[in-house]
């Protein structure tokens, strides 16, 4: 069992109104049930029958919500690495961390939605190359956000005496959150560079097994696995009894943070109520 379970929420910024999304975030920021809020990073609605509905761009939306809130930590779960050069992303992160007074969480992953890439003409390399790019991107983010001058020579990204100023308020930088479940590459990258790993599945037994894999990767690179936080989602529809049971089982399997993943229309009162009941049962 890990320590006290943290509760956060995630709102799909799709197929809903901006007014409702903002209202939900403002209400949850004023309450104390949740420690952080998340959005996703997609340009089309996902997991829906059609892709032509409204979908707010993640980093733009997150920047606005940083100014509309005062307490919540905030991030994208997760930013697709192929959508933005990591040096550009590093500057975005530094600015947003300063603007939010040190509340940013840097979510990043290899990206998976080929339809968006094809529609916009964004290259979508094979998975191995995307994983190589993700590993280099983590290094680019870290060096630009922590060093006064950065140089990097990779197969996909290069820096030459590069600056990223001002630096973020968080020291040494905002936490890097990597999402994905691949045991050979993703969890190895997590062990090397991440402060937080998001397990995208729903099975506590699988989480326990993958946590063991992560610990072996940590041992191989000399990393203390206790330094890496672990999160997982609870998905709608939310059944109170089942949600509490699953949250408890995920926590028992090693999850430090449970994310209540909400669709539009966003119901802040429902999220608060469920969080209160989970907290009452689990502590």
C-alpha positions in Angstrom: 0.0 0.0 0.0 1.3 3.5 -0.9 0.7 6.5 1.3 -2.4 8.7 1.2 -4.3 8.4 -2.1 -4.4 11.7 -4.1 -7.4 12.5 -6.1 -7.4 14.5 -9.3 -9.8 15.0 -12.2 -9.6 15.1 -16.0 -12.1 16.7 -18.3 -12.3 15.7 -21.9 -12.2 19.1 -23.7 -14.5 17.8 -26.5 -18.2 17.7 -27.4 -19.1 20.3 -24.8 -19.2 24.0 -24.3 -16.3 26.2 -23.1 -18.5 27.9 -20.5 -19.3 24.5 -18.9 -15.7 23.4 -18.9 -14.5 26.7 -17.3 -17.3 26.6 -14.7 -16.3 23.1 -13.7 -12.7 23.9 -13.2 -13.5 27.1 -11.3 -15.8 25.2 -8.9 -13.3 22.4 -8.3 -10.6 24.9 -7.8 -12.6 26.6 -5.1 -13.3 23.3 -3.3 -10.7 21.0 -1.8 -11.5 17.5 -3.0 -9.0 17.5 -5.8 -5.3 18.4 -6.0 -5.0 18.8 -9.7 -6.9 19.0 -13.0 -6.0 17.5 -16.4 -7.0 17.9 -20.0 -6.0 15.7 -23.0 -4.0 16.7 -26.1 -6.0 16.0 -29.2 -7.4 18.0 -32.1 -10.3 15.7 -32.9 -12.8 14.1 -30.5 -11.5 10.7 -29.5 -13.3 7.5 -28.6 -16.4 8.8 -30.2 -18.4 7.6 -33.3 -17.6 10.8 -35.2 -14.6 13.1 -35.2 -16.2 16.4 -36.5 -17.4 17.7 -33.1 -15.8 20.5 -31.1 -12.4 19.8 -29.5 -10.5 22.5 -27.7 -6.7 22.6 -28.2 -5.1 21.4 -25.0 -2.2 23.8 -24.3 -4.2 26.9 -25.2 -7.1 25.7 -23.0 -4.7 24.8 -20.1 -3.1 28.3 -20.3 -6.5 30.0 -19.9 -7.5 27.7 -17.1 -4.2 28.5 -15.3 -5.3 32.1 -15.1 -8.9 31.1 -14.1 -7.7 29.1 -11.1 -5.5 29.7 -8.2 -4.9 26.4 -6.4 -5.1 23.4 -8.6 -2.0 21.9 -10.2 -2.6 21.4 -13.9 -1.4 19.6 -16.9 -2.2 17.6 -20.1 -2.5 13.8 -19.7 -0.5 13.7 -21.9 0.9 16.0 -24.6 1.7 14.2 -27.8 5.4 14.6 -28.5 5.1 14.5 -32.3 2.8 17.6 -32.3 5.4 20.0 -31.1 9.2 20.3 -31.2 10.4 19.7 -27.6 12.4 22.9 -27.5 9.2 24.8 -28.3 7.4 22.8 -25.7 10.0 23.6 -23.1 9.5 27.3 -23.6 5.7 26.8 -23.4 6.2 24.9 -20.1 8.5 27.5 -18.6 6.1 30.3 -19.4 3.1 28.5 -18.1 4.8 27.5 -14.9 5.7 31.1 -14.2 2.2 32.3 -15.2 0.5 29.7 -12.9 2.9 30.4 -10.0 4.5 27.0 -10.1 1.5 24.7 -10.7 2.4 23.0 -14.0 2.8 19.3 -14.5 4.5 18.3 -17.8 2.6 15.3 -19.3 4.2 13.8 -22.4 3.8 10.6 -24.5 4.8 9.2 -27.8 1.4 10.0 -29.4 -0.9 7.4 -30.9 -3.7 9.0 -33.0 -2.7 8.5 -36.6 -5.9 10.0 -37.9 -5.0 13.4 -36.6 -1.5 13.2 -38.0 -2.7 12.1 -41.4 -5.3 14.9 -41.5 -2.9 17.7 -40.7 0.1 16.3 -42.6 2.1 15.7 -39.4 4.6 12.9 -39.8 3.6 9.8 -37.9 6.7 7.6 -37.7 6.6 3.9 -36.7 6.3 3.2 -33.0 10.0 2.5 -32.5 11.0 5.9 -33.9 8.3 7.6 -31.9 9.7 6.1 -28.8 13.2 7.2 -29.7 11.9 10.7 -30.2 10.1 10.6 -26.9 13.3 9.6 -25.1 15.2 12.4 -26.7 12.4 14.9 -26.0 12.6 14.1 -22.3 16.3 15.0 -22.4 15.7 18.2 -24.4 13.0 19.3 -21.9 15.1 18.6 -18.9 18.2 20.3 -20.1 16.4 23.4 -21.4 14.4 23.8 -18.2 17.3 23.3 -15.8 20.5 24.6 -17.5 21.5 28.1 -18.4 22.8 27.1 -21.8 21.9 23.8 -23.5 23.4 21.7 -26.2 22.1 18.3 -27.4 23.0 16.1 -30.3 20.4 13.4 -31.0 19.1 11.5 -34.0 15.9 13.6 -34.0 16.5 16.8 -32.1 19.6 19.0 -31.8 20.3 22.0 -29.6 23.3 24.3 -30.0 24.0 26.7 -27.2 20.2 27.1 -26.7 18.5 29.3 -24.1 15.1 28.9 -22.4 14.4 31.9 -20.2 12.9 32.6 -17.8 13.2 29.3 -16.1 10.1 27.7 -14.5 9.4 28.5 -10.8 9.5 24.9 -9.8 12.9 23.6 -9.0 14.7 21.9 -10.7 11.7 22.0 -13.1 8.0 21.0 -13.2 7.5 17.2 -12.9 7.7 15.2 -16.1 4.7 12.9 -16.3 4.9 10.0 -18.9 1.9 8.1 -20.0 1.9 4.6 -21.5 2.2 0.9 -20.6 4.9 -0.5 -22.9 7.2 -2.6 -20.8 10.3 -2.6 -22.9 10.6 1.1 -24.0 8.0 3.2 -22.2 8.7 2.0 -18.7 12.5 2.2 -19.4 12.0 5.8 -20.3 9.9 6.4 -17.2 12.7 4.9 -15.1 15.3 7.2 -16.6 13.4 10.5 -16.9 10.0 10.6 -15.3 8.8 11.9 -12.0 5.4 10.4 -12.5 4.1 7.5 -14.5 0.5 7.3 -15.7 -0.8 3.7 -16.1 -3.5 3.9 -18.9 -5.2 0.7 -18.0 -7.9 -0.3 -15.5 -6.6 -3.7 -14.1 -5.0 -3.6 -10.7 -3.3 -6.9 -11.3 -1.7 -5.6 -14.5 -0.7 -2.4 -12.7 1.1 -4.5 -10.0 2.9 -6.5 -12.7 3.9 -3.5 -14.7 5.1 -1.7 -11.5 7.4 -4.7 -10.9 8.7 -4.2 -14.5 9.3 -0.5 -13.7 11.2 -1.3 -10.6 13.5 -3.6 -12.5 14.2 -0.8 -15.0 14.9 1.5 -12.1 17.3 -1.0 -10.6 19.1 -1.2 -14.0 19.6 2.5 -14.2 20.3 3.1 -10.5 17.0 4.9 -9.8 15.0 4.7 -6.6 11.4 3.7 -7.8 10.0 5.6 -4.8 10.9 8.8 -6.6 8.3 8.0 -9.3 4.6 8.7 -8.6 2.0 6.4 -10.2 -1.5 7.4 -11.4 -4.4 5.7 -13.0 -7.8 6.7 -14.3 -11.4 5.9 -13.2 -13.6 6.1 -16.3 -17.2 7.1 -16.7 -19.8 5.9 -16.2 -19.1 6.4 -12.5 -20.8 3.8 -10.3 -20.1 4.8 -6.7 -19.7 1.4 -5.3 -17.6 0.1 -8.2 -15.5 3.3 -8.3 -14.6 3.0 -4.7 -13.7 -0.6 -5.0 -11.5 0.0 -8.1 -9.8 3.0 -6.5 -9.0 0.9 -3.4 -7.7 -1.9 -5.6 -5.5 0.4 -7.7 -4.2 2.1 -4.5 -3.3 -1.3 -3.1 -1.5 -2.2 -6.3 0.7 0.8 -6.0 -1.3 3.8 -7.4 -0.6 7.1 -5.7 -3.1 9.1 -7.6 -6.6 8.3 -9.0 -7.9 10.5 -11.8 -11.6 10.8 -12.2 -12.0 11.1 -16.0 -15.1 13.1 -16.9 -16.9 13.6 -20.2 -19.1 16.6 -21.2 -21.5 17.7 -19.8 -19.2 18.3 -16.9 -20.7 17.8 -13.5 -18.5 19.3 -10.8 -21.0 18.4 -8.0 -20.9 14.7 -9.1 -17.1 14.7 -9.2 -17.0 16.3 -5.7 -19.5 13.8 -4.3 -17.6 10.8 -5.7 -14.3 12.1 -4.5 -15.7 12.6 -1.0 -17.0 9.1 -0.9 -13.7 7.6 -2.2 -11.8 9.6 0.4 -14.3 8.5 3.1 -13.7 4.8 2.3 -9.9 4.9 1.5 -8.6 7.9 3.5 
